[in-house]
Amino acid sequence: MNNQSILVVDDEAKMRRLLEIMLTQLNHQVYQAEDGQQALDFLKSNSVDLVITDLKMPNVDGISLLRQLRTANNQVSVIVVTAYGTVETAVEVMKHGACDYIVRPFELDAVEAAVERALNLNKVQRENRYLREEINQGWGEFIGRSSVMQKIYKLIQQVALTKTSVLIQGETGTGKELVARAIHQASPRAKSLFVAINCAAIPGDLLESELFGYNKGAFTGANKDHVGKFELADEGTLFLDEITEMDFSLQAKLLRVLQERSLERLGSHRTIPVDVRVIAASNKDSKQAIIENKLREDLFYRLNVFTIDLPPLRERQADIIPLAYYFLKKYTSDFGYSFSGMTADAEMYLTAYPWLGNVRELENMMERAAVLSAGVIVNCEHFPIDIYSVKNEITTTLNLNDSIKEGLNSQVEELEKQLIQQALKTTKDNKAAAAQILKISERSLWYKIKKYF
């Protein structure tokens, strides 16, 4: 783990110089402090990845330095150097927050091993903090047996084993993040973090600091160092959702990071190398976004090495019922209900529904059905009002022969009657509100009520 910043704290200039030479040979950036107080002053306005401090020093010693760092909520990793290699000394420094200790005199191999352990611990702790934040978000499994989804699975398998950048395109709710996660999980980077950020959900002036991080004091309100998403995703995958919503100027900075594979935090001039695979997504057509100045053309070509186009749910009807059952089972289980399934009519109506909100809309509808059904079999009564228009259209189509026999007028009247009943039920018999739903005047509604009921 090269090019990390390390602060060496020792009252002996020769010892500081020796450690500086050793750490520089390991490609780390080294700062020096003569005692604990000087180290604390330095760390008030600077951040480092690791502190290596002598135990015995005048003024502020190693243990006092540790105590004050932890009191100030500075969680930087600390290695203590001591000539007193007893078990009691090790226990004491660990108790006060050190991650390791080195006994003098030491060899380069011992220093290298301790530093590597500390920096790896840094990375693990940082990832754990991120995972704790993400733990409640979760994600389901891929559900889909349609031929178009089988092709998507093959594309995922093919691109996952490479380092290639991926651009995922599809309507809102089609599962772009799910595809990105699947690529990450099937890749050699699966043991590292998958970090997602929605470019449309964060204001432009904050998005840069979220992506690249910042040092304490970089701007008003920057009270402590902040690790950006690129650093979190080091050796892993960064998912940039709704990339076309990112400010044009920030897109240029993103392009530079992708090309140079390094970044600088806001408020810092230290270059940090990053090994990140970037997967971007958009619900807009990328070429049209370029024309509308929503996406830089050079960034598009950098990201568009491999494209996956996700179809809307209405174009993969074979997947609707398996997805519906998946979500229904999930939510009935979450709510503590028994799972009873759906009626054939309910399945038929779900298949015919246009699903403008795609899989996300289907999931929401199944959650609602799970609440309303409370463990009994789901039927059309558990779906929102707009499902009924689908029901009526299907019923009319299936009974076309009967419609011809009975005549068009009687069928239209029956359809009107059903729609009026449902509108009145939805509005709890509020005639004005029902008329608005039906897009007719209240006077016309009263006339039809008198006619049909």
LOKE-783564 format. One record per residue (C-alpha): residue number from 0; x, y, z. Coordinates in pm, 1 decimal. Layout:
N
+-----+----------+----------+----------+
| num |        u |        v |        w |
+-----+----------+----------+----------+
| NUM |        X |        Y |        Z |
...
+-----+----------+----------+----------+
//
This chain:
453
+-----+----------+----------+----------+
| num |        u |        v |        w |
+-----+----------+----------+----------+
|   0 |      0.0 |      0.0 |      0.0 |
|   1 |    223.1 |    276.9 |   -132.0 |
|   2 |    218.5 |    656.9 |   -122.0 |
|   3 |     55.2 |    687.6 |    219.8 |
|   4 |    130.2 |    981.8 |    448.3 |
|   5 |    305.9 |    902.9 |    777.3 |
|   6 |    397.7 |   1132.0 |   1066.9 |
|   7 |    710.2 |   1027.0 |   1258.0 |
|   8 |    725.7 |   1159.2 |   1616.8 |
|   9 |   1054.3 |   1126.8 |   1808.0 |
|  10 |   1271.6 |   1361.2 |   2013.7 |
|  11 |   1587.7 |   1211.0 |   1858.8 |
|  12 |   1667.3 |   1364.4 |   1517.8 |
|  13 |   1873.0 |   1058.8 |   1413.5 |
|  14 |   1581.9 |    823.9 |   1484.2 |
|  15 |   1341.4 |   1045.1 |   1289.0 |
|  16 |   1584.6 |   1049.9 |    997.9 |
|  17 |   1630.9 |    670.2 |   1009.9 |
|  18 |   1255.6 |    611.4 |    996.7 |
|  19 |   1219.6 |    869.5 |    720.3 |
|  20 |   1476.1 |    685.2 |    506.4 |
|  21 |   1309.4 |    347.2 |    571.4 |
|  22 |    957.9 |    474.8 |    497.6 |
|  23 |   1067.2 |    670.3 |    189.5 |
|  24 |   1216.2 |    349.5 |     51.4 |
|  25 |    868.2 |    201.3 |     91.3 |
|  26 |    729.0 |    490.0 |   -120.4 |
|  27 |    552.2 |    670.0 |    164.7 |
|  28 |    536.1 |   1045.7 |    222.6 |
|  29 |    695.5 |   1129.9 |    560.6 |
|  30 |    644.8 |   1422.7 |    798.4 |
|  31 |    834.2 |   1478.1 |   1124.6 |
|  32 |    757.3 |   1611.0 |   1474.3 |
|  33 |   1001.5 |   1647.5 |   1764.0 |
|  34 |    754.4 |   1555.7 |   2037.7 |
|  35 |    387.8 |   1482.8 |   2107.4 |
|  36 |    287.2 |   1848.1 |   2135.4 |
|  37 |    437.5 |   1934.1 |   1796.8 |
|  38 |    257.4 |   1632.2 |   1652.5 |
|  39 |    -76.0 |   1748.0 |   1796.4 |
|  40 |    -23.9 |   2096.5 |   1653.3 |
|  41 |     57.9 |   1948.4 |   1311.9 |
|  42 |   -248.5 |   1721.4 |   1314.8 |
|  43 |   -484.5 |   2008.9 |   1392.6 |
|  44 |   -444.4 |   2136.9 |   1037.6 |
|  45 |   -311.0 |   1830.9 |    850.7 |
|  46 |   -420.8 |   1473.6 |    803.3 |
|  47 |   -204.0 |   1163.9 |    773.2 |
|  48 |   -271.6 |    795.9 |    725.9 |
|  49 |    -47.8 |    679.7 |   1009.8 |
|  50 |    146.8 |    811.0 |   1310.1 |
|  51 |    464.6 |    638.6 |   1431.6 |
|  52 |    561.2 |    778.0 |   1771.6 |
|  53 |    829.5 |    711.8 |   2029.2 |
|  54 |    695.6 |    611.4 |   2370.1 |
|  55 |    937.8 |    806.8 |   2588.1 |
|  56 |    958.6 |   1178.4 |   2500.2 |
|  57 |    975.5 |   1505.8 |   2697.5 |
|  58 |    667.6 |   1728.1 |   2725.6 |
|  59 |    397.1 |   1508.8 |   2565.7 |
|  60 |    498.7 |   1139.6 |   2549.5 |
|  61 |    356.5 |    865.7 |   2328.4 |
|  62 |     74.9 |    759.7 |   2560.8 |
|  63 |    -30.3 |   1122.2 |   2622.7 |
|  64 |    -29.5 |   1179.1 |   2247.3 |
|  65 |   -257.3 |    877.8 |   2203.1 |
|  66 |   -494.2 |    994.6 |   2477.4 |
|  67 |   -528.3 |   1343.7 |   2335.0 |
|  68 |   -582.4 |   1217.7 |   1980.3 |
|  69 |   -864.8 |    988.9 |   2091.5 |
|  70 |  -1016.5 |   1259.1 |   2311.9 |
|  71 |  -1025.2 |   1485.2 |   2005.0 |
|  72 |  -1193.4 |   1196.8 |   1815.8 |
|  73 |   -897.5 |   1163.5 |   1579.9 |
|  74 |   -897.5 |    794.2 |   1486.3 |
|  75 |   -568.6 |    794.6 |   1292.3 |
|  76 |   -376.9 |    467.1 |   1334.0 |
|  77 |    -80.1 |    490.6 |   1570.0 |
|  78 |    228.3 |    267.9 |   1601.9 |
|  79 |    438.9 |    314.5 |   1916.2 |
|  80 |    817.6 |    267.2 |   1911.1 |
|  81 |    965.6 |    152.1 |   2239.2 |
|  82 |   1286.7 |     12.1 |   2377.4 |
|  83 |   1091.0 |   -148.4 |   2656.6 |
|  84 |    962.1 |   -458.4 |   2481.7 |
|  85 |    769.7 |   -604.4 |   2771.3 |
|  86 |    418.9 |   -746.3 |   2763.5 |
|  87 |    308.8 |   -474.5 |   3007.1 |
|  88 |    426.7 |   -200.5 |   2770.6 |
|  89 |    244.6 |   -357.0 |   2474.4 |
|  90 |    -77.4 |   -393.6 |   2672.6 |
|  91 |    -52.1 |    -34.1 |   2794.7 |
|  92 |    -11.6 |    124.0 |   2449.3 |
|  93 |   -281.7 |    -97.6 |   2296.6 |
|  94 |   -519.2 |     -4.7 |   2578.8 |
|  95 |   -478.5 |    360.1 |   2491.7 |
|  96 |   -556.8 |    306.8 |   2123.0 |
|  97 |   -233.8 |    206.2 |   1948.2 |
|  98 |   -277.1 |    -44.6 |   1668.0 |
|  99 |     76.9 |   -190.8 |   1699.1 |
| 100 |    420.5 |   -136.7 |   1847.6 |
| 101 |    782.2 |   -173.1 |   1731.1 |
| 102 |   1070.9 |   -263.1 |   1961.4 |
| 103 |   1404.6 |    -87.6 |   1917.4 |
| 104 |   1647.1 |   -167.9 |   1767.0 |
| 105 |   1445.2 |   -265.7 |   1460.8 |
| 106 |   1500.5 |   -387.8 |   1105.6 |
| 107 |   1340.0 |   -253.1 |    788.0 |
| 108 |   1133.7 |   -573.3 |    755.5 |
| 109 |    982.3 |   -521.3 |   1102.0 |
| 110 |    893.2 |   -159.3 |   1022.0 |
| 111 |    748.4 |   -255.9 |    684.3 |
| 112 |    534.4 |   -533.4 |    837.3 |
| 113 |    399.4 |   -307.7 |   1113.6 |
| 114 |    322.1 |    -24.5 |    871.8 |
| 115 |    147.3 |   -259.4 |    628.5 |
| 116 |    -66.1 |   -405.2 |    909.3 |
| 117 |   -162.6 |    -57.8 |   1028.8 |
| 118 |   -252.1 |     71.9 |    682.3 |
| 119 |   -451.7 |   -242.5 |    605.7 |
| 120 |   -635.2 |   -196.1 |    934.7 |
| 121 |   -707.8 |    161.3 |    827.2 |
| 122 |   -866.4 |     35.5 |    507.0 |
| 123 |  -1072.0 |   -230.8 |    686.2 |
| 124 |  -1201.1 |     17.2 |    945.6 |
| 125 |  -1291.5 |    265.2 |    673.1 |
| 126 |  -1476.7 |     -5.0 |    479.0 |
| 127 |  -1656.6 |   -121.7 |    793.6 |
| 128 |  -1778.1 |    231.1 |    864.4 |
| 129 |  -1909.8 |    254.8 |    510.3 |
| 130 |  -2075.4 |    -88.1 |    527.7 |
| 131 |  -2245.7 |      1.3 |    855.4 |
| 132 |  -2395.8 |    301.9 |    680.4 |
| 133 |  -2507.1 |     87.0 |    387.0 |
| 134 |  -2622.9 |   -218.6 |    581.7 |
| 135 |  -2991.0 |   -124.2 |    581.5 |
| 136 |  -3008.7 |    -52.6 |    210.2 |
| 137 |  -2940.2 |   -402.2 |     78.0 |
| 138 |  -3045.5 |   -543.9 |   -253.9 |
| 139 |  -3235.1 |   -844.1 |   -384.7 |
| 140 |  -3141.1 |  -1112.1 |   -629.5 |
| 141 |  -3166.7 |  -1095.9 |  -1004.5 |
| 142 |  -3506.5 |  -1228.5 |  -1111.3 |
| 143 |  -3577.9 |  -1283.8 |  -1479.2 |
| 144 |  -3613.6 |  -1572.7 |  -1720.0 |
| 145 |  -3695.1 |  -1380.8 |  -2038.2 |
| 146 |  -3462.0 |  -1414.0 |  -2336.5 |
| 147 |  -3363.8 |  -1046.8 |  -2315.6 |
| 148 |  -3253.8 |  -1090.0 |  -1952.5 |
| 149 |  -3057.7 |  -1401.9 |  -2040.9 |
| 150 |  -2858.6 |  -1184.4 |  -2280.7 |
| 151 |  -2802.1 |   -928.8 |  -2003.8 |
| 152 |  -2665.4 |  -1204.0 |  -1776.0 |
| 153 |  -2416.3 |  -1308.7 |  -2043.4 |
| 154 |  -2298.6 |   -948.7 |  -2087.8 |
| 155 |  -2250.1 |   -917.2 |  -1711.3 |
| 156 |  -2042.5 |  -1235.9 |  -1700.4 |
| 157 |  -1830.1 |  -1126.2 |  -1995.0 |
| 158 |  -1746.3 |   -777.3 |  -1869.7 |
| 159 |  -1713.3 |   -864.9 |  -1499.2 |
| 160 |  -1376.1 |  -1036.1 |  -1540.4 |
| 161 |  -1220.6 |   -730.0 |  -1705.8 |
| 162 |  -1122.9 |   -383.3 |  -1580.0 |
| 163 |  -1334.2 |   -219.3 |  -1849.4 |
| 164 |  -1552.9 |     82.3 |  -1768.6 |
| 165 |  -1923.4 |     13.8 |  -1816.0 |
| 166 |  -2213.1 |    242.4 |  -1907.8 |
| 167 |  -2559.5 |    114.2 |  -1814.7 |
| 168 |  -2859.4 |    275.5 |  -1982.1 |
| 169 |  -3225.3 |    222.6 |  -1904.6 |
| 170 |  -3543.1 |    384.4 |  -1779.4 |
| 171 |  -3584.8 |    471.4 |  -1412.8 |
| 172 |  -3662.5 |    161.7 |  -1208.6 |
| 173 |  -3516.2 |    -95.9 |  -1448.7 |
| 174 |  -3243.6 |   -210.2 |  -1207.2 |
| 175 |  -2929.5 |    -29.5 |  -1322.5 |
| 176 |  -2767.4 |    -42.0 |   -978.4 |
| 177 |  -2853.4 |   -410.8 |   -948.4 |
| 178 |  -2663.2 |   -477.2 |  -1272.2 |
| 179 |  -2367.6 |   -272.7 |  -1146.7 |
| 180 |  -2359.4 |   -470.8 |   -820.8 |
| 181 |  -2378.7 |   -798.0 |  -1015.2 |
| 182 |  -2077.8 |   -694.3 |  -1225.3 |
| 183 |  -1884.4 |   -611.2 |   -908.7 |
| 184 |  -1976.7 |   -936.8 |   -733.1 |
| 185 |  -1869.0 |  -1142.9 |  -1034.4 |
| 186 |  -1539.3 |   -955.1 |  -1071.1 |
| 187 |  -1196.1 |  -1006.1 |   -910.7 |
| 188 |  -1274.3 |   -689.7 |   -709.8 |
| 189 |  -1561.8 |   -854.2 |   -520.7 |
| 190 |  -1367.6 |   -863.6 |   -191.8 |
| 191 |  -1336.0 |   -483.8 |   -195.7 |
| 192 |  -1612.1 |   -226.4 |   -164.2 |
| 193 |  -1890.6 |   -149.3 |   -407.3 |
| 194 |  -1960.4 |    221.6 |   -352.1 |
| 195 |  -2266.7 |    384.1 |   -509.6 |
| 196 |  -2345.9 |    753.9 |   -539.9 |
| 197 |  -2646.5 |    916.0 |   -706.9 |
| 198 |  -2523.3 |   1223.3 |   -892.7 |
| 199 |  -2878.1 |   1361.7 |   -916.8 |
| 200 |  -2941.2 |   1342.3 |   -541.8 |
| 201 |  -2648.3 |   1560.3 |   -428.5 |
| 202 |  -2616.1 |   1932.9 |   -507.6 |
| 203 |  -2332.4 |   2011.5 |   -747.5 |
| 204 |  -2124.9 |   2204.4 |   -492.4 |
| 205 |  -2131.7 |   1906.9 |   -253.6 |
| 206 |  -2085.7 |   1630.4 |   -507.5 |
| 207 |  -1718.7 |   1713.8 |   -567.9 |
| 208 |  -1633.6 |   1678.9 |   -198.7 |
| 209 |  -1833.4 |   1354.8 |   -179.6 |
| 210 |  -1641.7 |   1208.9 |   -472.7 |
| 211 |  -1290.2 |   1326.2 |   -393.7 |
| 212 |  -1303.0 |   1396.4 |    -19.0 |
| 213 |  -1159.1 |   1694.1 |    165.5 |
| 214 |   -916.9 |   1786.2 |    441.1 |
| 215 |  -1010.5 |   1960.6 |    761.3 |
| 216 |  -1036.1 |   2336.0 |    701.7 |
| 217 |  -1078.7 |   2303.4 |    324.6 |
| 218 |  -1396.1 |   2512.4 |    345.4 |
| 219 |  -1638.6 |   2648.8 |    602.2 |
| 220 |  -1787.9 |   2357.8 |    791.1 |
| 221 |  -1506.5 |   2114.2 |    709.0 |
| 222 |  -1438.9 |   2032.8 |   1074.2 |
| 223 |  -1263.3 |   1703.5 |   1008.3 |
| 224 |  -1106.7 |   1505.3 |    725.9 |
| 225 |  -1352.6 |   1333.4 |    493.9 |
| 226 |  -1268.4 |   1032.6 |    279.5 |
| 227 |  -1432.2 |   1058.3 |    -63.8 |
| 228 |  -1610.8 |    783.7 |   -251.1 |
| 229 |  -1314.1 |    728.4 |   -484.7 |
| 230 |  -1084.2 |    648.3 |   -192.8 |
| 231 |  -1348.4 |    425.3 |    -32.8 |
| 232 |  -1378.0 |    231.6 |   -357.5 |
| 233 |  -1000.8 |    183.3 |   -395.6 |
| 234 |   -942.1 |   -166.2 |   -542.1 |
| 235 |  -1318.9 |   -195.6 |   -574.1 |
| 236 |  -1600.4 |    -48.6 |   -784.2 |
| 237 |  -1753.7 |    300.2 |   -792.3 |
| 238 |  -2106.8 |    326.7 |   -931.8 |
| 239 |  -2202.0 |    672.9 |  -1060.3 |
| 240 |  -2578.0 |    674.6 |  -1104.5 |
| 241 |  -2744.0 |    941.4 |  -1322.1 |
| 242 |  -2408.4 |   1061.1 |  -1456.1 |
| 243 |  -2579.5 |   1309.7 |  -1692.0 |
| 244 |  -2696.1 |   1510.3 |  -1386.7 |
| 245 |  -2337.5 |   1592.1 |  -1286.4 |
| 246 |  -2218.2 |   1950.6 |  -1345.7 |
| 247 |  -2019.4 |   1995.4 |  -1665.2 |
| 248 |  -1717.5 |   2136.8 |  -1479.1 |
| 249 |  -1715.4 |   1842.9 |  -1237.9 |
| 250 |  -1735.0 |   1600.8 |  -1530.2 |
| 251 |  -1401.2 |   1744.1 |  -1648.6 |
| 252 |  -1243.5 |   1675.3 |  -1307.1 |
| 253 |  -1389.2 |   1325.8 |  -1308.5 |
| 254 |  -1240.9 |   1260.5 |  -1651.9 |
| 255 |   -898.4 |   1366.4 |  -1525.8 |
| 256 |   -917.6 |   1128.7 |  -1228.1 |
| 257 |  -1021.3 |    842.7 |  -1456.9 |
| 258 |   -732.9 |    910.8 |  -1694.1 |
| 259 |   -461.8 |    968.6 |  -1432.8 |
| 260 |   -593.0 |    718.9 |  -1176.4 |
| 261 |   -515.2 |    961.6 |   -896.5 |
| 262 |   -682.1 |   1250.0 |   -714.0 |
| 263 |   -629.7 |   1530.0 |   -467.3 |
| 264 |   -867.5 |   1591.0 |   -179.9 |
| 265 |  -1015.1 |   1940.7 |   -153.6 |
| 266 |   -778.8 |   2150.4 |     53.9 |
| 267 |   -480.1 |   1925.6 |    -13.0 |
| 268 |   -202.2 |   1909.2 |   -270.7 |
| 269 |   -113.0 |   1548.2 |   -193.9 |
| 270 |   -173.4 |   1315.0 |   -486.2 |
| 271 |   -353.2 |    994.5 |   -388.5 |
| 272 |   -339.3 |    704.0 |   -635.4 |
| 273 |   -665.4 |    511.6 |   -674.8 |
| 274 |   -739.1 |    181.2 |   -843.0 |
| 275 |  -1111.5 |    203.5 |   -908.0 |
| 276 |  -1337.5 |     46.5 |  -1164.9 |
| 277 |  -1608.2 |    295.1 |  -1262.6 |
| 278 |  -1956.0 |    191.3 |  -1370.7 |
| 279 |  -2183.9 |    476.9 |  -1476.2 |
| 280 |  -2556.0 |    478.4 |  -1544.2 |
| 281 |  -2815.4 |    708.3 |  -1696.2 |
| 282 |  -3187.8 |    703.2 |  -1764.8 |
| 283 |  -3126.8 |    931.8 |  -2064.4 |
| 284 |  -2996.4 |    843.9 |  -2408.0 |
| 285 |  -2625.9 |    930.7 |  -2385.6 |
| 286 |  -2591.0 |   1067.3 |  -2736.4 |
| 287 |  -2892.8 |   1291.6 |  -2686.8 |
| 288 |  -2744.4 |   1403.0 |  -2353.3 |
| 289 |  -2428.1 |   1509.0 |  -2537.9 |
| 290 |  -2634.4 |   1717.3 |  -2781.1 |
| 291 |  -2817.4 |   1879.4 |  -2486.9 |
| 292 |  -2485.5 |   1954.3 |  -2309.3 |
| 293 |  -2575.4 |   1718.4 |  -2025.6 |
| 294 |  -2276.7 |   1491.5 |  -2084.7 |
| 295 |  -1925.7 |   1573.6 |  -2199.7 |
| 296 |  -1841.2 |   1389.1 |  -2517.7 |
| 297 |  -1487.7 |   1303.1 |  -2400.6 |
| 298 |  -1625.5 |   1161.4 |  -2073.9 |
| 299 |  -1883.4 |    961.7 |  -2268.3 |
| 300 |  -1614.6 |    793.6 |  -2477.3 |
| 301 |  -1411.3 |    724.7 |  -2161.6 |
| 302 |  -1708.9 |    555.6 |  -1994.8 |
| 303 |  -1872.0 |    400.8 |  -2298.8 |
| 304 |  -1619.0 |    121.5 |  -2346.8 |
| 305 |  -1888.0 |   -138.0 |  -2276.2 |
| 306 |  -2260.5 |    -55.3 |  -2281.8 |
| 307 |  -2550.1 |   -248.9 |  -2131.5 |
| 308 |  -2898.5 |   -137.4 |  -2232.8 |
| 309 |  -3165.0 |   -248.9 |  -1985.4 |
| 310 |  -3512.2 |   -309.6 |  -2130.6 |
| 311 |  -3822.7 |   -169.5 |  -1958.4 |
| 312 |  -4038.0 |   -420.9 |  -1772.0 |
| 313 |  -4315.2 |   -397.3 |  -2032.5 |
| 314 |  -4072.7 |   -549.2 |  -2286.2 |
| 315 |  -3997.3 |   -851.1 |  -2066.2 |
| 316 |  -4344.5 |   -974.9 |  -1975.6 |
| 317 |  -4217.7 |  -1323.7 |  -1890.6 |
| 318 |  -4046.2 |  -1173.1 |  -1586.8 |
| 319 |  -4344.5 |   -987.1 |  -1439.1 |
| 320 |  -4504.2 |  -1274.4 |  -1245.8 |
| 321 |  -4175.2 |  -1420.7 |  -1108.9 |
| 322 |  -4078.4 |  -1070.5 |   -991.6 |
| 323 |  -4422.8 |  -1011.4 |   -841.7 |
| 324 |  -4402.4 |  -1336.5 |   -641.7 |
| 325 |  -4047.6 |  -1256.5 |   -529.3 |
| 326 |  -4151.7 |   -918.2 |   -388.5 |
| 327 |  -4478.2 |  -1050.3 |   -244.0 |
| 328 |  -4294.4 |  -1327.5 |    -56.7 |
| 329 |  -4037.6 |  -1079.1 |     65.6 |
| 330 |  -4289.5 |   -833.8 |    208.0 |
| 331 |  -4533.0 |  -1087.2 |    354.4 |
| 332 |  -4234.0 |  -1235.5 |    536.8 |
| 333 |  -4115.9 |   -891.1 |    651.7 |
| 334 |  -4462.4 |   -810.8 |    786.4 |
| 335 |  -4496.0 |  -1147.6 |    962.2 |
| 336 |  -4778.4 |  -1274.8 |    740.0 |
| 337 |  -4813.7 |  -1616.7 |    582.4 |
| 338 |  -4771.4 |  -1631.8 |    205.7 |
| 339 |  -5087.5 |  -1733.8 |     17.2 |
| 340 |  -5005.5 |  -1636.4 |   -341.6 |
| 341 |  -5221.5 |  -1459.9 |   -599.4 |
| 342 |  -5534.7 |  -1537.8 |   -794.8 |
| 343 |  -5515.0 |  -1613.2 |  -1166.8 |
| 344 |  -5701.7 |  -1288.4 |  -1237.8 |
| 345 |  -5444.8 |  -1091.3 |  -1039.2 |
| 346 |  -5159.9 |  -1247.0 |  -1238.7 |
| 347 |  -5336.0 |  -1171.9 |  -1565.5 |
| 348 |  -5391.0 |   -808.4 |  -1474.8 |
| 349 |  -5029.7 |   -762.3 |  -1361.3 |
| 350 |  -4909.0 |   -898.1 |  -1693.9 |
| 351 |  -5129.2 |   -653.7 |  -1885.9 |
| 352 |  -5035.0 |   -347.8 |  -1679.5 |
| 353 |  -4798.3 |   -104.1 |  -1866.1 |
| 354 |  -4548.0 |    -59.5 |  -1574.4 |
| 355 |  -4425.5 |    288.3 |  -1657.3 |
| 356 |  -4228.1 |    280.7 |  -1329.6 |
| 357 |  -4075.7 |    -57.3 |  -1420.5 |
| 358 |  -3954.1 |   -299.9 |  -1154.5 |
| 359 |  -3959.5 |    -32.3 |   -884.3 |
| 360 |  -4329.7 |     29.4 |   -943.3 |
| 361 |  -4398.9 |   -344.0 |   -933.9 |
| 362 |  -4213.9 |   -376.6 |   -603.7 |
| 363 |  -4410.8 |    -89.2 |   -452.1 |
| 364 |  -4737.5 |   -240.8 |   -569.7 |
| 365 |  -4650.7 |   -579.9 |   -420.0 |
| 366 |  -4557.2 |   -417.9 |    -89.1 |
| 367 |  -4896.7 |   -245.0 |    -85.4 |
| 368 |  -5071.9 |   -572.8 |   -171.8 |
| 369 |  -4887.7 |   -750.3 |    111.0 |
| 370 |  -5011.7 |   -485.3 |    356.7 |
| 371 |  -5371.9 |   -498.3 |    237.0 |
| 372 |  -5397.0 |   -876.4 |    198.2 |
| 373 |  -5254.4 |   -942.0 |    548.5 |
| 374 |  -5171.8 |  -1301.2 |    460.6 |
| 375 |  -5475.2 |  -1393.2 |    250.3 |
| 376 |  -5450.8 |  -1463.0 |   -122.9 |
| 377 |  -5386.5 |  -1146.4 |   -324.3 |
| 378 |  -5653.4 |  -1044.8 |   -575.5 |
| 379 |  -5732.5 |   -736.0 |   -780.2 |
| 380 |  -5899.6 |   -565.5 |   -482.6 |
| 381 |  -5550.1 |   -525.1 |   -334.3 |
| 382 |  -5420.0 |   -325.3 |   -631.2 |
| 383 |  -5450.3 |     54.3 |   -683.3 |
| 384 |  -5737.8 |    206.1 |   -880.9 |
| 385 |  -5547.4 |    231.1 |  -1207.7 |
| 386 |  -5521.0 |   -147.8 |  -1214.5 |
| 387 |  -5899.6 |   -156.9 |  -1252.7 |
| 388 |  -5886.9 |     19.3 |  -1586.3 |
| 389 |  -5657.7 |   -260.1 |  -1702.3 |
| 390 |  -5896.9 |   -515.8 |  -1559.6 |
| 391 |  -6189.6 |   -368.5 |  -1746.4 |
| 392 |  -5996.1 |   -348.8 |  -2072.8 |
| 393 |  -5895.1 |   -714.1 |  -2046.1 |
| 394 |  -6243.1 |   -824.0 |  -1949.1 |
| 395 |  -6385.0 |   -636.4 |  -2246.4 |
| 396 |  -6129.9 |   -796.9 |  -2478.6 |
| 397 |  -6183.6 |  -1149.1 |  -2345.4 |
| 398 |  -6558.7 |  -1110.9 |  -2378.5 |
| 399 |  -6545.8 |   -961.5 |  -2727.2 |
| 400 |  -6787.9 |  -1212.1 |  -2871.7 |
| 401 |  -7038.2 |  -1140.0 |  -2596.5 |
| 402 |  -6986.2 |   -769.2 |  -2656.4 |
| 403 |  -7081.5 |   -808.3 |  -3020.9 |
| 404 |  -7390.1 |   -999.6 |  -2926.2 |
| 405 |  -7500.0 |   -755.4 |  -2659.2 |
| 406 |  -7413.0 |   -443.0 |  -2854.2 |
| 407 |  -7153.2 |   -167.9 |  -2803.9 |
| 408 |  -7377.3 |     67.7 |  -2607.4 |
| 409 |  -7454.3 |   -182.6 |  -2330.6 |
| 410 |  -7085.3 |   -265.9 |  -2290.2 |
| 411 |  -6989.5 |    100.4 |  -2268.5 |
| 412 |  -7259.7 |    155.6 |  -2008.2 |
| 413 |  -7134.4 |   -137.3 |  -1800.9 |
| 414 |  -6778.3 |     -5.9 |  -1817.7 |
| 415 |  -6895.3 |    342.9 |  -1712.6 |
| 416 |  -7088.4 |    193.2 |  -1421.9 |
| 417 |  -6784.2 |      3.4 |  -1292.8 |
| 418 |  -6556.1 |    307.3 |  -1319.7 |
| 419 |  -6807.9 |    527.9 |  -1135.8 |
| 420 |  -6842.4 |    270.1 |   -858.1 |
| 421 |  -6467.6 |    249.2 |   -812.6 |
| 422 |  -6423.3 |    628.6 |   -817.7 |
| 423 |  -6693.4 |    673.2 |   -552.6 |
| 424 |  -6538.0 |    399.2 |   -341.2 |
| 425 |  -6195.1 |    559.8 |   -365.6 |
| 426 |  -6323.3 |    907.6 |   -271.1 |
| 427 |  -6555.1 |    772.3 |      0.7 |
| 428 |  -6860.1 |    892.9 |   -193.7 |
| 429 |  -6722.5 |   1244.5 |   -251.1 |
| 430 |  -6895.3 |   1330.9 |   -578.1 |
| 431 |  -6677.9 |   1630.2 |   -666.1 |
| 432 |  -6356.1 |   1433.8 |   -612.7 |
| 433 |  -6494.8 |   1135.3 |   -804.0 |
| 434 |  -6584.2 |   1359.9 |  -1098.4 |
| 435 |  -6224.1 |   1488.1 |  -1103.7 |
| 436 |  -6087.2 |   1132.6 |  -1113.7 |
| 437 |  -6324.9 |   1044.6 |  -1397.6 |
| 438 |  -6244.9 |   1372.0 |  -1578.2 |
| 439 |  -6611.3 |   1465.5 |  -1616.8 |
| 440 |  -6822.7 |   1745.5 |  -1469.7 |
| 441 |  -6997.8 |   1692.8 |  -1138.4 |
| 442 |  -7328.1 |   1753.0 |  -1314.8 |
| 443 |  -7254.7 |   1470.7 |  -1561.8 |
| 444 |  -7163.2 |   1242.0 |  -1273.5 |
| 445 |  -7492.7 |   1310.0 |  -1097.8 |
| 446 |  -7678.1 |   1236.1 |  -1422.2 |
| 447 |  -7497.2 |    901.4 |  -1466.2 |
| 448 |  -7551.9 |    804.0 |  -1101.5 |
| 449 |  -7922.4 |    866.0 |  -1143.4 |
| 450 |  -7917.8 |    665.9 |  -1467.1 |
| 451 |  -7725.1 |    359.2 |  -1345.2 |
| 452 |  -7812.2 |    324.1 |   -976.9 |
+-----+----------+----------+----------+
//
